[in-house]
Amino acid sequence: MPVNIRGRSFLTLLDYTPSEIRYLLDLAKEFKRMKRNGVPHRYLENKNIVLLFEKTSTRTRCSFQVAGSDLGMGVTYLDPGSSQMGKKESIADTARVLGRMYDGIEYRGYEQKTVEDLAKYSGVPVWNGLTDQFHPTQMLSDLLTMEEKFGRLPGLRFTYMGDARNNMGNSLMIACAKMGLHFTACAPKQLFPAPELVAKAQAIAAENHGSVHLTEDVSEGTKDADVIYTDIWVSMGEPEAVWEERIRLLRPYQVNAAAMGNAKPTAIFMHCLPSFHDTKTTIGAEIAEKFGITEMEVTDEVFESSQSVVFDEAENRMHTIKAVIYATLC
């Protein structure tokens, strides 16, 4: 049966079936082929989108702007100081204003309810560029990258190491469950995903011949993994005071040569970026000086190794976001 998601918002993969996700991945592959071969695809000329950013970003902003430009669209970027959203104007009112002017709205910020309210009141497709709960556009990029490397998704053994209750842990668990992967969250118990979301993911995984497993044991969690994935230990917007406790909890879950060596020889390393794999950033240098740790969630050795596909992931953000924009507007 043909897939049609025109007019729908893209807020979480929980809203999408495996066949709809497959459609978006295949569409992204086609856009990637056209981009690399210099084939014009300005299919959405005379349409306009607006990007609302409460949290700054490199990959998400550039991906949406380049994708929109490639599709022939006008793109407006609004940072926290460029609109009255949530300050002098409610989310509902902002949504109804922007929906009269734009064909689609992207939001990257904090509360999932904000992006849901934008979708509820705007009357146009709304795309979640990241909230504290979910990061669905990153998921499409990750799924595409894995499929490019392994030629398949079902049956792959996927391990996420780190804070498994954050937006990345939540989203990867759902993405893997939807597409039939075997997902393992390897983390301290207090950083496991919410039980109700785990139960939901396990039910979805069972329907798609996958599985969801949680463990505190690094050796068990990384054994024979096809993919080892991590993210920074403290998310944007969290207070600096959490660093000490988070480092204490997660240092045993650093992705290093030992962890990769316990995975399959063909295993790949993934990260949504940015990464604190050295001290060449302001925060990395500050953490090194304060806590005496020069590499955090992943060692520089692993990050720069031939198993690392992090920059393939970054590029694929653009192709998959382009697919989402096109499919929901065309």
C-alpha positions as CSV (number, residue, x, y, z in Angstrom):
1,M,0.0,0.0,0.0
2,P,1.4,3.5,-0.9
3,V,2.5,5.6,2.0
4,N,1.2,9.1,2.3
5,I,2.2,11.3,5.3
6,R,1.3,14.7,3.7
7,G,0.1,17.2,6.3
8,R,1.4,15.2,9.3
9,S,3.7,16.5,12.0
10,F,6.9,14.7,12.9
11,L,7.1,14.8,16.7
12,T,8.2,11.3,17.8
13,L,8.7,8.0,16.0
14,L,6.0,6.6,18.3
15,D,3.6,8.3,15.9
16,Y,5.0,6.4,12.8
17,T,4.7,2.9,11.6
18,P,7.7,0.8,10.5
19,S,6.5,1.1,6.9
20,E,6.2,4.9,7.2
21,I,9.8,5.0,8.6
22,R,10.9,2.8,5.8
23,Y,9.4,5.2,3.3
24,L,11.3,8.1,4.8
25,L,14.6,6.2,4.8
26,D,14.1,5.2,1.1
27,L,13.2,8.8,0.2
28,A,16.3,10.1,2.0
29,K,18.5,7.6,0.0
30,E,17.0,9.0,-3.2
31,F,17.6,12.6,-2.1
32,K,21.2,11.7,-1.1
33,R,21.8,10.2,-4.6
34,M,20.5,13.3,-6.3
35,K,22.5,15.6,-4.0
36,R,25.7,13.8,-4.7
37,N,25.1,13.6,-8.4
38,G,24.2,17.3,-8.7
39,V,20.6,16.6,-9.7
40,P,18.4,19.6,-8.9
41,H,15.3,18.8,-6.8
42,R,13.6,22.2,-6.1
43,Y,10.3,20.5,-5.7
44,L,8.9,22.9,-3.1
45,E,9.4,26.3,-4.7
46,N,7.2,29.1,-3.4
47,K,6.9,27.3,0.0
48,N,8.3,28.7,3.2
49,I,9.4,27.2,6.6
50,V,10.4,28.7,9.9
51,L,13.0,27.3,12.3
52,L,12.3,28.0,16.0
53,F,15.4,27.4,18.1
54,E,15.4,27.6,21.9
55,K,18.5,25.4,22.0
56,T,21.4,26.2,19.7
57,S,22.7,23.6,17.2
58,T,25.1,23.1,14.4
59,R,23.8,19.9,12.6
60,T,20.0,20.5,13.1
61,R,20.1,24.1,12.0
62,C,22.4,23.6,9.0
63,S,20.5,20.4,7.9
64,F,17.1,22.2,7.9
65,Q,18.5,25.3,6.2
66,V,20.3,23.3,3.4
67,A,17.5,20.9,3.0
68,G,15.0,23.8,2.6
69,S,17.3,25.6,0.2
70,D,17.8,22.5,-1.9
71,L,14.1,22.0,-2.2
72,G,13.6,25.6,-3.4
73,M,12.1,26.9,-0.2
74,G,12.4,30.1,1.8
75,V,13.8,29.5,5.2
76,T,13.5,31.8,8.3
77,Y,15.6,31.2,11.4
78,L,14.4,32.5,14.8
79,D,16.6,32.2,17.8
80,P,15.4,32.8,21.4
81,G,16.0,36.5,21.1
82,S,14.2,36.9,17.8
83,S,10.6,36.1,18.7
84,Q,8.1,36.7,21.6
85,M,7.2,33.0,21.8
86,G,6.6,32.1,25.5
87,K,7.5,35.6,26.7
88,K,4.9,38.1,25.5
89,E,3.0,35.6,23.3
90,S,1.7,32.2,24.2
91,I,2.8,29.1,22.3
92,A,-0.8,28.7,20.9
93,D,-0.9,32.3,19.7
94,T,2.6,32.0,18.1
95,A,1.6,28.8,16.4
96,R,-1.5,30.4,14.9
97,V,0.4,33.4,13.6
98,L,3.2,31.3,12.1
99,G,0.8,28.8,10.6
100,R,-0.8,31.7,8.6
101,M,2.6,32.6,7.1
102,Y,4.6,29.4,6.8
103,D,4.0,26.0,5.3
104,G,5.9,24.2,8.0
105,I,7.5,24.8,11.4
106,E,10.6,23.3,13.0
107,Y,11.1,23.5,16.8
108,R,14.2,22.7,18.8
109,G,14.0,23.3,22.5
110,Y,13.0,21.9,25.9
111,E,9.5,20.6,26.6
112,Q,7.9,18.1,24.4
113,K,4.6,19.8,25.1
114,T,5.8,22.9,23.3
115,V,6.3,21.1,20.0
116,E,3.0,19.3,20.5
117,D,1.2,22.6,21.1
118,L,2.8,24.1,18.0
119,A,1.4,21.1,16.0
120,K,-2.0,21.4,17.7
121,Y,-2.6,25.1,17.0
122,S,-0.6,26.0,13.8
123,G,-2.5,24.0,11.2
124,V,0.7,23.1,9.4
125,P,3.2,20.3,9.8
126,V,5.6,20.7,12.7
127,W,8.9,18.9,13.0
128,N,10.7,18.1,16.2
129,G,14.3,19.1,16.0
130,L,14.9,18.0,19.6
131,T,13.1,18.2,22.9
132,D,14.1,16.9,26.3
133,Q,12.1,13.8,25.6
134,F,12.6,12.9,21.9
135,H,14.9,13.6,19.0
136,P,13.2,11.9,16.0
137,T,15.1,13.6,13.1
138,Q,18.4,12.2,14.6
139,M,16.8,8.8,14.6
140,L,16.3,8.7,10.9
141,S,19.9,9.7,10.3
142,D,21.1,7.0,12.6
143,L,18.9,4.3,11.0
144,L,20.0,5.3,7.5
145,T,23.7,5.3,8.6
146,M,23.4,1.8,10.1
147,E,21.6,0.5,7.0
148,E,24.3,1.9,4.8
149,K,27.0,0.2,6.8
150,F,25.3,-3.2,7.3
151,G,22.9,-3.4,4.4
152,R,20.0,-4.1,6.8
153,L,18.4,-3.0,10.1
154,P,16.4,-6.0,11.4
155,G,18.4,-8.2,13.7
156,L,21.3,-5.8,14.4
157,R,22.5,-5.7,18.0
158,F,22.5,-2.1,19.2
159,T,24.0,-0.9,22.5
160,Y,23.5,2.6,23.9
161,M,25.9,3.5,26.7
162,G,25.4,6.5,29.0
163,D,22.4,8.4,30.3
164,A,19.7,6.1,28.9
165,R,16.8,8.2,30.2
166,N,17.6,11.3,28.1
167,N,16.1,12.2,24.7
168,M,18.7,10.1,22.8
169,G,18.2,7.0,25.0
170,N,14.4,7.3,24.7
171,S,14.5,7.8,21.0
172,L,17.0,5.2,20.1
173,M,15.1,2.6,22.1
174,I,11.9,3.4,20.2
175,A,13.6,3.6,16.8
176,C,15.3,0.2,17.3
177,A,12.0,-1.4,18.5
178,K,10.1,0.0,15.4
179,M,12.7,-1.4,13.0
180,G,13.4,-4.8,14.5
181,L,16.8,-4.3,16.1
182,H,17.9,-5.7,19.4
183,F,18.3,-2.7,21.7
184,T,20.4,-2.7,24.9
185,A,20.6,0.2,27.3
186,C,23.9,-0.1,29.2
187,A,23.8,2.4,32.1
188,P,23.6,2.7,35.9
189,K,20.1,1.7,37.0
190,Q,19.2,5.3,38.1
191,L,19.8,6.4,34.5
192,F,17.5,3.7,32.9
193,P,14.6,4.9,30.7
194,A,11.2,5.4,32.4
195,P,9.6,2.0,33.0
196,E,6.4,2.9,31.2
197,L,8.4,3.9,28.0
198,V,10.4,0.7,28.3
199,A,7.2,-1.4,28.5
200,K,5.9,0.4,25.4
201,A,9.1,-0.2,23.5
202,Q,9.2,-3.9,24.5
203,A,5.7,-4.3,23.1
204,I,6.7,-2.6,19.9
205,A,9.9,-4.6,19.6
206,A,8.0,-7.9,20.0
207,E,5.7,-6.9,17.1
208,N,8.8,-6.4,14.9
209,H,10.9,-9.4,16.0
210,G,13.3,-7.2,18.0
211,S,14.0,-6.8,21.7
212,V,14.7,-4.3,24.4
213,H,17.1,-5.1,27.3
214,L,18.5,-3.0,30.1
215,T,21.8,-3.8,32.0
216,E,24.3,-2.2,34.3
217,D,27.0,-4.6,33.2
218,V,29.3,-3.2,30.5
219,S,30.7,-6.6,29.5
220,E,27.2,-8.0,29.1
221,G,25.9,-4.8,27.3
222,T,28.7,-4.6,24.7
223,K,29.1,-8.4,24.0
224,D,28.8,-9.0,20.3
225,A,27.2,-5.7,19.6
226,D,27.0,-4.5,16.0
227,V,26.7,-0.9,17.1
228,I,27.9,1.0,20.1
229,Y,26.3,4.4,20.6
230,T,26.8,7.1,23.1
231,D,26.0,10.8,23.8
232,I,27.4,13.6,26.0
233,W,26.9,13.0,29.7
234,V,25.2,16.3,30.5
235,S,22.5,17.7,28.2
236,M,22.1,21.3,27.2
237,G,20.2,23.2,29.8
238,E,21.2,21.1,32.7
239,P,23.0,22.9,35.5
240,E,26.8,22.7,35.8
241,A,26.4,21.3,39.3
242,V,25.4,17.9,37.8
243,W,28.8,17.3,36.1
244,E,30.5,15.8,39.2
245,E,27.8,13.3,39.9
246,R,27.3,12.4,36.2
247,I,31.0,11.8,35.7
248,R,31.1,9.6,38.8
249,L,28.1,7.6,37.5
250,L,29.1,7.3,33.9
251,R,32.8,7.0,33.8
252,P,32.6,3.2,33.9
253,Y,30.4,3.5,30.8
254,Q,32.9,5.4,28.6
255,V,33.1,3.9,25.1
256,N,36.8,2.9,24.9
257,A,38.9,0.3,23.2
258,A,37.9,-2.4,25.7
259,A,34.2,-1.8,25.0
260,M,34.7,-1.8,21.2
261,G,36.9,-4.9,21.6
262,N,34.0,-6.8,23.3
263,A,31.7,-6.0,20.4
264,K,31.9,-7.7,17.0
265,P,35.0,-7.1,14.9
266,T,32.7,-5.4,12.3
267,A,31.1,-3.1,15.0
268,I,30.7,0.6,14.4
269,F,30.8,3.5,16.8
270,M,28.0,6.2,16.6
271,H,27.5,9.5,18.3
272,C,25.0,12.3,17.6
273,L,27.6,15.0,18.3
274,P,28.9,17.2,19.7
275,S,31.4,15.0,21.6
276,F,33.8,15.6,24.4
277,H,36.5,13.2,23.2
278,D,39.4,15.6,23.9
279,T,40.1,19.0,25.5
280,K,39.9,21.1,22.3
281,T,36.6,22.7,23.4
282,T,35.9,25.3,26.1
283,I,33.8,22.9,28.1
284,G,36.2,20.0,27.5
285,A,39.1,22.0,28.8
286,E,37.1,23.2,31.8
287,I,36.1,19.7,32.8
288,A,39.6,18.5,32.4
289,E,40.9,21.2,34.7
290,K,38.2,20.7,37.3
291,F,37.8,16.9,37.4
292,G,41.1,15.6,35.8
293,I,39.3,13.8,33.0
294,T,40.5,14.6,29.4
295,E,38.1,12.2,27.6
296,M,34.5,11.8,28.6
297,E,31.8,9.7,26.9
298,V,34.2,8.3,24.3
299,T,38.0,8.2,24.0
300,D,39.7,10.1,21.3
301,E,41.1,6.7,20.1
302,V,37.6,5.3,19.4
303,F,36.2,8.6,18.1
304,E,39.0,8.9,15.5
305,S,39.1,5.2,14.6
306,S,38.0,3.5,11.4
307,Q,35.0,2.1,13.3
308,S,33.7,5.6,13.9
309,V,30.9,6.7,11.5
310,V,29.9,9.9,13.3
311,F,30.5,12.2,10.3
312,D,28.4,9.9,8.1
313,E,25.6,10.3,10.6
314,A,26.1,14.1,10.6
315,E,25.8,14.3,6.8
316,N,22.7,12.0,6.9
317,R,20.9,14.5,9.1
318,M,20.5,16.7,6.0
319,H,19.3,13.9,3.7
320,T,16.8,12.5,6.2
321,I,15.4,15.9,7.2
322,K,15.0,16.7,3.6
323,A,12.9,13.6,3.3
324,V,10.7,14.6,6.2
325,I,10.1,18.1,4.9
326,Y,9.2,16.8,1.4
327,A,7.0,14.0,2.5
328,T,5.0,16.1,4.9
329,L,4.6,19.0,2.6
330,C,4.3,17.5,-0.9
